[in-house]
Amino acid sequence: MKITSFNEVTVGKIGEVKEIQKFLELLLPEAENFVIKPNWYSPHPGSFSTVSVMRQLLEAIDGKVTVIEGHSLDRQDGSMKFQVNGEEVNWNWLMNHSWEWVKDPRHKKELRLQEEWFLEEYGFKDLFKEFCVEYINISEEVWAGRIVDPKKVEERVKNRFGELKFKEVYGFMPSKMYRYEGSPLISLGKVKGAGGSYPSLSVKNLFGLLPDPLRVWWHGPENSRLDYSILDIFRLYESFFDLYGLCDGVEEITVVDPEGGLKFPWGRFNLIRKPGLIGFGQDLVELDSIICGLIGINPQQVCYLSIAGSKKFEEEIEKAKSLSENWFNFQPYMT
């Protein structure tokens, strides 16, 4: 294991998944309760937080753990078809219409069945039982109206960050989460999109806490709303919790490639297998900026990171680029 620090961020090069626990034990805070937000948007290869990584995180934590995630139309076994008024529709239709249709009880039932499939298929049910982990689906909580008073939330967020771009976000804090106010919340981000222009790391991982299973509105036409949607949900949770970021690129990292062998609805990719990259820090913007430096992305060209202040970490980013040349084999994908 190799470890180096960048101001408030620690980055490691590890050989095996089991070394994650040792890496984290040096860094995790002491607390009675912990909240973990994994990256579970979809079960595509290299695209989600795995049970092996989650196990290492749970082994390293000394305290009660609650895992949170929202529903996603892409977190399914491939059998769920999109139907509106009895007719099947495709992804293009979904991208151009309101997501309200998914609140139909039949669609909700299918989403719940698919979540059960995912948790069972990939071993999370047994893992959570073993470690007595509480699981909260935030979509279900918001849909049921089990939320903190939006006026109270708005006052809290405004006192720290000023007004959010989208006022709807004030109504997205589940009451169950309020019990753990001030606890460490670890955004377990999967390192995705090396060499591209819009990576998914620890900040963007929190985008999954918007309750809509299809987040078309939050993207906006030509992604015009996406950056502020990401920042709004980030600031909402940062107002209530002690945020930490954990960037997982241990087992694999997806690499943007127009001719890549992996074809997802959102693009084509290749995989770097067993790169051994891991990063941890309490400033998620600093963490993601440094990870960008390691995977060949200029964070100042990633709008949500630029808005959030990536520029102030220029020195650390340059150091990360040099480290990448020595520790990792990402050079073919550098931009």
N, C-alpha and C positions, 0 to 999 in steps of 0.2 A: 504494500500500500504506500502511495505517495500522497502527501497532503501539503497544501500551501494556502496561505491566507491573503486576501485582498481586503484591507480595511475591515469591514464587518462581515465579509463573506469568506467561507472556507470551501475549497475545491479539492477533490480527491481523484486519484487514478487508482482503481482497485481491480483486482484480478478475478474475484468471485463474488457472487451475490451475498454470501455469508459474511463478507467483510463490512457490509453496510452497517450492521449492528455496532461493530467496534468504532467505525467512523462517527456514528451518531452519538454514542455514549459520551464522547468528548464534548459534544455541542448542545445537546438538548437541555432546556431549562428544567428546573424542578417545579412541579405543579401537581395538584390533586387531580385535575381533570385536563384532558387533551381532546381536541377536535381535529380530525383529519379529513381533508377534502381530496380524494383521489382523482385521477383523470380517467373517467369511465365514459367518455362520449360514445365510443364504439369499440367493438372487439376486433377491429381490423389489425393485421399483423403490425407489431411495433407501436400500436396506437393507444394502449391503455396500461394503467398501473397494474402490475401482475400480483398474484397472491404471494409469490416468493419475495418480492420487494416489500409488500405490505407486512409479511411475517417478520422480516428483519426490523422494520420500524416498530412494530408492536413489541418485539422482544426488547428493544432499546428503551421503550417508554416505561417509566415507573409511575403508574397512575391509571385512573379510569379513562377509557377511550370511547369517543363517539365519532362515528364515520358519517359524513353527510354527502349527499349527491342529489341531483335532480333527474327527472325523467329525460330520456333522449330517444327520438324516433330511430336513431341509428344504433342504439344498443339493443340489438335483437339478433335472432338466429337466421334471419333471411326469409322467414316464412310470413312475416307480418306485411300484408299488403295495405296500401293506402286507399281507402274507399270513402267516397263522399256521395251521399244520397244513393248508395247501392252500386255506384260505378267506381271502378278502379282508376286512380289517377297516378301520375308519375311525379318524379322529383321536380320537374319544371313547373307543373301545376302548383305544387306545394310552395315553391319559391315565389309565386305570384299571387297568393291568396292569404287571407287571414288565418292564423293558427287556431282561431276559436273553435273550428270544427272538431278539433281533437278532444274537446271537453264532452263530446257525446259519450254516454256511459259505456257504449260498446268499445270505443277506442280506449277509454281509460282502463277497462278490464284487460284489453290486450296488452297495454303498456305494463300493467302490473304483472301479468303472466310472463312477459318477456324479461322483466327485471328479476323475477324469481328464477327464470331459466339462466340468466347471466350469473347470478350469485351462486347458483348450484353448479353450473357447468364449469366455472373457473375456480371453484374451491373456496369462495369467500364465505359461504354459509358455515361450513365446518370450521374455518379459521375464526370467524367471529364468535362461534359457540365456544371454541377452545379458549379464547382470550376474554370472554364475557364482554364483547364489544356491542354497544348500542348502535343501531343503524337508523338514521332519519332521512327519509326522502323529502326534501324541501318542497318539491312540487306538490306533493300530497298535502303538506301542512298549509301552504299558501292557498291552494284550491279550497280547502276546508275552512278557511278564514281563521285558522289558529295562528295569528300573527301578533306581534307587538304593535301597539297603537301607532299608526303612521305619523301622527303629529309628534309623538315622543321621539320617534326615530329621526324625523326631520330636524328637530331641535338639536339632537345629539350630533348628527352629521354636519349640520351647518356650523356648529360651534368649532368643529375641527377643520372642515374642508370648504366651508361655504356651500352654496346650493349645488345639488346634483343637476346634471343636464336633463335627466328624465325623472319626473316626480313620481312615476309609478314605482320606482325602486324603493321608495320609503315604505311601501307596503309589502316588502319581500323578506322581512326578518321574522322567522318562525318563533312562536312563543317558547317552544322547547329549547331553542338555542339561547334564549335570554337567561336560562338557568345557569349557563356556563360563561356568562359575561366576564370578560377579563382573562379568560383562560387562553393558553396557547392554542392557536389554530394553525395547523401545518398544511399549507397548500402543496400537496404531493404532485408536482407537475412532471409530466412525461416530456422528455426532450424530443420535440418533433419539428421537422422542417429545416434541417441543417442546409446551409448554402442557399436558402430561399430568401424571401423578403418579409415573411410574416410568421415568425416562429410561435409555437405554443410552448410556454414555459410556466413559471409559477404564477405570474400575474394573470395571464390569459386563462389559466386553469380555473380561476374563480368565476369566469363567464358562465360556467356550468351551474352556478347557483342562481341564475335566472330561472324561474320555474317553468318556462315554456319548453315543451319537448322539441318544438321546431322554432328556432330563434330567428326566423326570417325578419320579423319587424326590427329586431335589435341589430341586425346587420344593416338594414336599410338598402335603398337602391344603390347598387355598385359599392356596397359596404360603407356608405356614407355615415352611418350611425355607429359602426362597430367599435371604433376606438373609444368613444365616450361611453358606450354601453359597458365595455370592459372596465373602464376606470370607475364608473358609477358603482358597480357591484363590488369592486375592489375596495372603494372608499366606504361603502356601507359596512362591510365586514371588518374593515380596519378600525371603524369607529366603535366597535363592540368587543373586539378580540385582540389578543397579543399575537399578531401575525408573524409566521415564519414560513420561509420557502424551502422546499426540498426538491431539487431538480434531478430526476432520475434518467440517466443515459447509460445505465450499467449493462443491461442485457442487449439492447439494440437502440439505434437512433434512426429515424426516418430521414431520408435525404431527398430534397426536391430534384426531380429529374423528368423533363418532358417525355423522355422515352423509357422511363423506369418500368421495371417488371411488375410493380404493385400499382394497380389502378383502383383508386378510391373515388367516390362521388365528387370530391373536392380537388382531385389532381392525381398525378402520377409520381411514384416514389421508388427509391431503392432503400435497402437497409444496410447500415453498418452494424455488423454483429460483434457483440462483446467489446464495445469500446471502453467500458469501465469508467465512464464519466459520472461523477456525482458532485453536487454542489448544495450548500446549505447556508442560509443567512436570514437575519431578521428584517433587513431592508430588501423587499422583494424586487424593487426596481434595480437596485445595485446588483443583486444576484442574477437577474435575467440579463442585465447589460453585460456582465462578465461572461455568462454562458454564451451570449451572442458572439462575443469576441473569440470564444473557443470553437464555435461551430461555423465561423465564416459569415457572420451577419453584422452589419453596421447598425447598432441599436438606435442611433440617432435618425435612421431612416425608417424605423418602426414607429409609427405615429404615436401609439399609446405609450410607448416607453419614452419617446421624446417629450411628450406633454408632461409625463410624470417626473422628468428630470434626469434622464440618462446622461446628459451632457456633462454633468458634474463628476462623472466617473471616468472621464477620458483616460486618465493615467492608468487606472486599473484595467480598462479595456485593452489598452496597448500591451500591458503586461500579460494579459490573458492570451493575446494573439501569439506572443513569443512562447508562452507555455504550451500552447497547442502544437506548435511545431516540434517540441521536444517530447511531449507525452502522448499525443494522439495522431492518428493517421487520417486527418480530415482535409489535408491539402488539396486533393482533387476536387473538393466541393467548395473551396474558398471562393468568395466573390469579391 
